[in-house]
Amino acid sequence: MEIQLPALPQAPDDEAEPIWQALLQRVGQSREVSNLLERARRDFCAAMRDLHGDAIQDLRLRAGYTVSLRELWHLRTELYQLIAFHLDQAEADRRLVPVNRHFPARAMGHATTSEHHAHSSLFL
């Protein structure tokens, strides 16, 4: 499985939607995205729960200040490297499973455009 970078949001298909409906929908999406981001941050930091050091503390702080799942996705490599350094590669693989569930995944080379866009509004 390949864990993919979350897509950027796409413009709405129906431009004739009343502005108040669009705003209400956007508020609902913002809450959903905020909740998803908070859960992803918790899992991200839980992967480092028993690790210590300046690099670990720095990564915890940066993860806490991420403003999107897309931004958090970019920190995954560093998380993996730090866990593998402090423990081992097998433990890094195991600890990233709960983190990776927050991001789109696909079998290598098999994602379709519609699958890719289905998740795009969640990853601002």
Solvent accessible surface area in square Angstrom, and as a share of the most:
residue,aa,sasa,rsa
1,M,163,0.73
2,E,54,0.24
3,I,36,0.18
4,Q,27,0.12
5,L,51,0.25
6,P,0,0.00
7,A,10,0.08
8,L,101,0.50
9,P,53,0.33
10,Q,100,0.45
11,A,79,0.61
12,P,89,0.56
13,D,148,0.77
14,D,89,0.46
15,E,136,0.61
16,A,91,0.71
17,E,54,0.24
18,P,61,0.39
19,I,129,0.66
20,W,151,0.53
21,Q,77,0.34
22,A,35,0.27
23,L,106,0.53
24,L,115,0.57
25,Q,96,0.43
26,R,120,0.44
27,V,73,0.42
28,G,36,0.34
29,Q,44,0.19
30,S,54,0.35
31,R,164,0.60
32,E,81,0.37
33,V,12,0.07
34,S,66,0.42
35,N,83,0.43
36,L,36,0.18
37,L,12,0.06
38,E,75,0.34
39,R,103,0.38
40,A,1,0.01
41,R,49,0.18
42,R,137,0.50
43,D,28,0.14
44,F,0,0.00
45,C,37,0.22
46,A,46,0.36
47,A,4,0.03
48,M,0,0.00
49,R,139,0.51
50,D,75,0.39
51,L,9,0.04
52,H,138,0.62
53,G,43,0.41
54,D,133,0.69
55,A,51,0.40
56,I,1,0.00
57,Q,87,0.39
58,D,67,0.35
59,L,0,0.00
60,R,57,0.21
61,L,93,0.46
62,R,88,0.32
63,A,0,0.00
64,G,39,0.37
65,Y,167,0.63
66,T,1,0.01
67,V,120,0.69
68,S,12,0.08
69,L,3,0.01
70,R,58,0.21
71,E,73,0.33
72,L,0,0.00
73,W,50,0.18
74,H,111,0.49
75,L,22,0.11
76,R,35,0.13
77,T,84,0.49
78,E,54,0.24
79,L,0,0.00
80,Y,56,0.21
81,Q,108,0.48
82,L,22,0.11
83,I,0,0.00
84,A,30,0.23
85,F,165,0.69
86,H,73,0.33
87,L,77,0.38
88,D,73,0.38
89,Q,118,0.52
90,A,73,0.56
91,E,37,0.16
92,A,0,0.00
93,D,75,0.39
94,R,132,0.48
95,R,17,0.06
96,L,11,0.06
97,V,102,0.59
98,P,54,0.34
99,V,1,0.00
100,N,27,0.14
101,R,166,0.61
102,H,25,0.11
103,F,9,0.04
104,P,14,0.09
105,A,51,0.40
106,R,56,0.21
107,A,49,0.38
108,M,127,0.57
109,G,67,0.64
110,H,133,0.60
111,A,36,0.28
112,T,71,0.41
113,T,94,0.55
114,S,82,0.53
115,E,91,0.41
116,H,66,0.29
117,H,77,0.35
118,A,74,0.58
119,H,80,0.36
120,S,5,0.03
121,S,42,0.27
122,L,43,0.22
123,F,8,0.03
124,L,61,0.30
